[in-house]
Every structure is written in C-alpha cells, then in structure tokens.
C-alpha cells in the first residue's frame, strides 16, 4: 500500500512549477513534534530560519491557479499539463488535512505545500519559484 508521500511523489513526478524558472517538486515531511501546527512561526523553527525571514501563507487553489488554468486557446500539450496539475491538487486535498502553502523568501521563494498526514506528521511537497 502506498503511503501519502509516495502518492504525492507519483502525482508530482515530472511536473515543473512554472515561474521565471521551472523547478521540480520534492516530497518533505516533519515529525509532529518538530512542526506542531501549520503556522509561519512554527515552520521557521522547523526549518531553522532566522526570525526576520518572510513567510506568506496562501490557499492551495490560489497558489496553483496559473498551473491548473485550462484556456480554450491552449494547445493539447498545455491542456494535458493543466490536467496533471489539477490531478496533483486533487491528490493533495485527498491525502493531506488542512493543506496550506507557505512561501518562504522573496525573490527566490521556497514554496512548501504542507498538511497533516494520516500518521499525524506534517508532510507535502516543496518547490522553488523565482520572482523578480
């Protein structure tokens, strides 16, 4: 039986988050005692980040909006890619409770899509965005 991280890895396989540069997804997990809840300050501590680090919370649907968009003028390849991202969003929502996106940093943004897994730990996916 596949565990949550295996399902997330499979759903995100070969997908690149499109920004000014394209980055793959990787699975991440934190023991429940290291990341007690999905709040910015707790994530800073779990990642050993300086107190002044900027972290922004976002809704998953908003975060993936440009990836999941399927417009009539899209090519078949673009439509297939949007469908893959829609499927990834569905898997994230099915496998994780209280899914939250954390954007860490400003120009080089590490994005963590995290939620509570069935085993009680926090897990999900990480990618990078470049925004200038």
LUMKOL-152100 format. One record per residue (C-alpha): residue number from 1; residue in one letter; z, x, y negated. Coordinates in nm, 4 decimals, m for minus. Layout:
BEGIN
   nuvex   lumgu          z          x          y
     NUM       A          Z          X          Y
...
END
This chain:
BEGIN
   nuvex   lumgu          z          x          y
       1       X     0.0000     0.0000     0.0000
       2       X    m0.0949     0.1313    m0.3441
       3       X     0.1824     0.1843    m0.5942
       4       X     0.1495     0.0998    m0.9634
       5       X     0.0412     0.4466    m1.0762
       6       X    m0.2248     0.4619    m0.8019
       7       X    m0.3642     0.1274    m0.9188
       8       X    m0.3692     0.2444    m1.2811
       9       X    m0.5366     0.5721    m1.1866
      10       X    m0.8023     0.3869    m0.9886
      11       X    m0.8659     0.1341    m1.2701
      12       X    m0.9000     0.4100    m1.5333
      13       X    m1.0985     0.6538    m1.3203
      14       X    m1.3960     0.7993    m1.5098
      15       X    m1.3142     0.5939    m1.8214
      16       X    m1.3044     0.7769    m2.1526
      17       X    m1.1249     0.6336    m2.4549
      18       X    m1.3867     0.6408    m2.7285
      19       X    m1.2796     0.7696    m3.0689
      20       X    m1.4144     1.0602    m3.2727
      21       X    m1.3822     1.2489    m2.9437
      22       X    m1.3681     1.0981    m2.5978
      23       X    m1.0674     1.1616    m2.3760
      24       X    m0.9850     1.0503    m2.0216
      25       X    m0.6749     0.8597    m1.9159
      26       X    m0.3955     1.0120    m1.7108
      27       X    m0.1007     0.8424    m1.5457
      28       X     0.2502     0.9043    m1.6779
      29       X     0.5938     0.7944    m1.5654
      30       X     0.9502     0.8339    m1.6820
      31       X     1.2680     0.7734    m1.4811
      32       X     1.4575     0.4684    m1.6088
      33       X     1.7492     0.6898    m1.7153
      34       X     1.5198     0.9085    m1.9298
      35       X     1.3379     0.6226    m2.1044
      36       X     1.5744     0.3257    m2.1093
      37       X     1.3564     0.0880    m2.3089
      38       X     1.0246     0.0742    m2.4875
      39       X     1.1324     0.1744    m2.8370
      40       X     0.9987     0.4515    m3.0590
      41       X     1.3241     0.6495    m3.0802
      42       X     1.3694     0.6451    m2.7023
      43       X     1.0133     0.7718    m2.6496
      44       X     1.0732     1.0563    m2.8985
      45       X     1.3750     1.1622    m2.6962
      46       X     1.1942     1.1303    m2.3615
      47       X     0.9075     1.3470    m2.4913
      48       X     1.1405     1.5914    m2.6746
      49       X     0.9635     1.5259    m3.0039
      50       X     1.1011     1.6154    m3.3474
      51       X     1.2738     1.3305    m3.5319
      52       X     1.0049     1.3277    m3.8015
      53       X     0.7228     1.2594    m3.5524
      54       X     0.5263     0.9478    m3.6424
      55       X     0.5134     0.6829    m3.3690
      56       X     0.3400     0.3494    m3.4152
      57       X     0.3706     0.0579    m3.1723
      58       X     0.0649    m0.1557    m3.1005
      59       X    m0.0269    m0.4531    m2.8880
      60       X    m0.2430    m0.3596    m2.5862
      61       X    m0.5200    m0.6067    m2.6698
      62       X    m0.5416    m0.4741    m3.0261
      63       X    m0.5412    m0.1129    m2.9052
      64       X    m0.8292    m0.1770    m2.6606
      65       X    m1.0254    m0.4103    m2.8905
      66       X    m1.3168    m0.1723    m2.9532
      67       X    m1.3352    m0.0736    m2.5873
      68       X    m1.3327    m0.4299    m2.4472
      69       X    m1.5712    m0.5829    m2.7029
      70       X    m1.8909    m0.7197    m2.5462
      71       X    m2.1565    m0.7961    m2.8078
      72       X    m2.4952    m0.9600    m2.7385
      73       X    m2.6848    m0.6549    m2.8657
      74       X    m2.5109    m0.4209    m2.6190
      75       X    m2.7176    m0.2530    m2.3500
      76       X    m2.6381    m0.3209    m1.9847
      77       X    m2.4546     0.0129    m1.9725
      78       X    m2.2398    m0.0764    m2.2757
      79       X    m2.1639    m0.4202    m2.1291
      80       X    m2.0620    m0.2614    m1.7968
      81       X    m1.8313    m0.0214    m1.9814
      82       X    m1.6708    m0.3087    m2.1765
      83       X    m1.6197    m0.4908    m1.8448
      84       X    m1.4437    m0.1863    m1.6976
      85       X    m1.2077    m0.1759    m1.9952
      86       X    m1.1435    m0.5497    m1.9602
      87       X    m1.0551    m0.4889    m1.5949
      88       X    m0.8266    m0.1999    m1.6931
      89       X    m0.6470    m0.4253    m1.9419
      90       X    m0.6007    m0.6870    m1.6690
      91       X    m0.4548    m0.4317    m1.4243
      92       X    m0.2161    m0.3001    m1.6909
      93       X    m0.0933    m0.6524    m1.7652
      94       X    m0.0532    m0.7338    m1.3933
      95       X     0.1219    m0.4119    m1.2942
      96       X     0.3498    m0.3481    m1.5923
      97       X     0.6109    m0.5632    m1.7635
      98       X     0.6392    m0.5602    m2.1431
      99       X     0.3273    m0.3456    m2.1915
     100       X     0.3467    m0.1547    m2.5193
     101       X     0.1162     0.1026    m2.6750
     102       X     0.2730     0.3935    m2.8612
     103       X     0.0543     0.6033    m3.0900
     104       X     0.2199     0.9437    m3.1372
     105       X     0.0985     1.1597    m3.4247
     106       X    m0.1658     1.1065    m3.6913
     107       X    m0.4938     1.2993    m3.6651
     108       X    m0.4634     1.3989    m3.3001
     109       X    m0.2988     1.0875    m3.1629
     110       X    m0.1481     1.0799    m2.8151
     111       X    m0.1562     0.7182    m2.7024
     112       X     0.0858     0.6015    m2.4352
     113       X     0.0302     0.2622    m2.2719
     114       X     0.3686     0.2002    m2.1121
     115       X     0.5574    m0.0746    m1.9355
     116       X     0.8258    m0.1299    m1.6779
     117       X     0.7054    m0.0750    m1.3218
     118       X     0.8245    m0.2712    m1.0191
     119       X     1.0510     0.0216    m0.9191
     120       X     1.2392    m0.0066    m1.2513
     121       X     1.0949     0.3112    m1.4020
     122       X     0.8655     0.3244    m1.7044
     123       X     0.5044     0.4212    m1.6451
     124       X     0.1466     0.3728    m1.7501
     125       X    m0.1396     0.5701    m1.8971
     126       X    m0.1828     0.8350    m2.1634
     127       X    m0.4947     0.9334    m2.3563
     128       X    m0.5785     1.1082    m2.6828
     129       X    m0.7575     0.9821    m2.9928
     130       X    m0.8992     1.1873    m3.2762
     131       X    m0.8869     1.0095    m3.6122
     132       X    m0.9874     1.1877    m3.9302
END
